[in-house]
Amino acid sequence: MQRLLPLGLALVAALLLPGCGSSDPKLIPQDQADQLLEQVDQVATRTSDEDCDGAKDALRDARNQVSEMPGTVDRRLKRNLNQWLDQIAGRIDEDCKPAETPTATPSETATPDETPDETPTETPSEETPTPSATPTGTPPPEETPTVEPPDTGGVVPEDEDG
């Protein structure tokens, strides 16, 4: 299974950057947006490195940064950021696990040096009759010629007297 967290983080980073740093007080100030993105990158890096505790610490720092944003930042924007961080939190444990790549393990093939003690063999039972190799003396049935009725096409022939 591919790890979705880094892809999701990159997508959100692309969405956050255009609105940051502008003169609109409802948006995130550029310096805080950069710090938030850095924390989210740390979450992704630590998740990829299978450092679950480090990823959770970085996520906690990102949550703190969102809560410390100025009161002028749009409430819906803060709520969306918190929902995004909730989704990341829900994926950390699963994405932090090692990838389940099936590894080929060599299997030992035992080559017997001697015949095993318990070899299953079929032994005929004393009660089983053995087929005889001599024919029984019954003559084959005589061949009797088969006489087929004439083909009348389904019409019964009439008598010549009638």
C-alpha distance (Angstrom), angle and dihedral (degrees) to the residues before:
residue distance angle dihedral
M1 . . .
Q2 3.77 . .
R3 3.71 119.3 .
L4 3.78 108.4 -108.8
L5 3.80 98.9 -175.0
P6 3.84 98.0 79.5
L7 3.79 91.1 46.7
G8 3.79 92.0 50.0
L9 3.78 91.3 47.4
A10 3.77 92.4 52.4
L11 3.80 90.8 49.4
V12 3.80 93.3 52.3
A13 3.80 91.0 45.6
A14 3.79 88.9 55.7
L15 3.80 89.8 50.8
L16 3.81 95.4 46.7
L17 3.77 99.8 48.8
P18 3.82 100.4 63.6
G19 3.82 92.8 56.1
C20 3.77 96.9 43.8
G21 3.75 126.1 94.5
S22 3.77 97.1 18.5
S23 3.77 122.5 128.1
D24 3.82 92.3 -102.4
P25 3.84 106.8 110.5
K26 3.82 90.4 -154.7
L27 3.80 90.0 68.3
I28 3.79 128.0 74.9
P29 3.81 114.5 -87.0
Q30 3.82 111.0 -111.2
D31 3.81 96.1 -117.0
Q32 3.81 91.6 52.4
A33 3.81 91.8 45.5
D34 3.81 89.8 53.0
Q35 3.81 91.4 49.8
L36 3.80 91.5 47.9
L37 3.79 91.8 50.5
E38 3.80 90.3 48.4
Q39 3.82 90.3 53.5
V40 3.79 92.1 47.9
D41 3.82 89.5 49.4
Q42 3.81 87.1 53.5
V43 3.81 89.6 53.2
A44 3.81 89.9 52.2
T45 3.80 94.3 45.6
R46 3.78 94.4 48.0
T47 3.78 91.6 45.3
S48 3.81 90.2 52.5
D49 3.81 88.7 48.6
E50 3.82 88.6 52.4
D51 3.83 90.3 -117.6
C52 3.80 97.5 141.0
D53 3.81 95.7 171.2
G54 3.81 91.8 50.1
A55 3.81 90.5 48.2
K56 3.81 90.8 51.8
D57 3.82 91.0 48.7
A58 3.81 90.8 51.6
L59 3.81 89.8 48.0
R60 3.81 90.5 51.4
D61 3.81 89.0 52.8
A62 3.81 90.2 50.3
R63 3.82 90.4 51.5
N64 3.80 89.7 51.0
Q65 3.80 90.4 51.6
V66 3.80 91.4 52.8
S67 3.81 91.8 48.8
E68 3.83 90.9 49.1
M69 3.81 94.3 54.4
P70 3.79 114.5 120.3
G71 3.79 118.0 -87.0
T72 3.78 89.1 -116.0
V73 3.81 91.7 70.1
D74 3.79 110.5 103.6
R75 3.83 112.5 -93.2
R76 3.82 92.0 -137.7
L77 3.79 90.0 53.7
K78 3.82 90.9 51.9
R79 3.82 90.1 46.6
N80 3.83 90.9 50.6
L81 3.81 90.5 49.3
N82 3.81 90.6 50.4
Q83 3.80 91.4 48.8
W84 3.79 89.2 49.7
L85 3.82 90.3 51.0
D86 3.84 88.8 48.3
Q87 3.81 89.6 55.4
I88 3.79 90.7 49.5
A89 3.82 90.2 48.9
G90 3.80 90.1 52.2
R91 3.82 91.0 54.9
I92 3.81 101.5 43.4
D93 3.81 97.3 86.1
E94 3.80 93.4 46.4
D95 3.81 96.6 41.5
C96 3.79 92.9 43.4
K97 3.80 93.3 61.8
P98 3.79 117.5 98.5
A99 3.76 112.8 -91.6
E100 3.77 110.8 -97.3
T101 3.75 99.6 -121.6
P102 3.77 111.8 165.4
T103 3.75 108.3 -125.5
A104 3.73 120.4 -154.4
T105 3.75 109.2 -121.0
P106 3.75 116.2 -163.6
S107 3.74 110.7 -115.5
E108 3.73 120.0 -143.7
T109 3.75 113.0 -121.4
A110 3.74 110.5 -158.0
T111 3.75 113.7 -140.4
P112 3.79 108.2 -160.3
D113 3.78 113.6 -130.8
E114 3.75 92.8 -164.6
T115 3.77 136.5 19.6
P116 3.78 112.8 -80.0
D117 3.78 116.0 -109.7
E118 3.78 95.0 -124.7
T119 3.78 107.7 52.3
P120 3.78 111.5 165.3
T121 3.78 109.4 -129.5
E122 3.75 129.7 169.4
T123 3.77 113.7 -118.8
P124 3.77 118.5 -170.5
S125 3.76 114.2 -114.2
E126 3.78 119.4 -124.1
E127 3.79 90.0 -123.3
T128 3.79 94.0 56.5
P129 3.82 110.7 98.1
T130 3.75 114.8 -129.0
P131 3.79 116.2 -134.2
S132 3.78 112.7 -111.0
A133 3.77 119.0 -124.0
T134 3.83 94.4 -147.7
P135 3.79 121.1 85.3
T136 3.78 116.5 -113.8
G137 3.86 106.6 -120.8
T138 3.81 97.0 -113.0
P139 3.81 108.8 133.2
P140 3.77 118.1 -132.0
P141 3.81 114.5 -100.1
E142 3.79 116.0 -91.5
E143 3.73 116.8 -107.0
T144 3.79 114.1 -112.3
P145 3.79 117.0 -161.6
T146 3.78 114.0 -118.1
V147 3.80 115.4 -133.4
E148 3.76 115.4 -154.8
P149 3.83 120.3 -154.8
P150 3.81 116.6 -113.2
D151 3.77 116.4 -90.5
T152 3.82 106.9 -108.9
G153 3.78 96.5 166.9
G154 3.78 91.4 -115.4
V155 3.87 94.3 -58.1
V156 3.77 118.3 118.8
P157 3.85 109.3 -131.5
E158 3.80 114.1 -118.8
D159 3.75 124.2 -127.3
E160 3.78 115.6 -99.6
D161 3.79 89.8 -127.5
G162 3.73 96.4 58.4
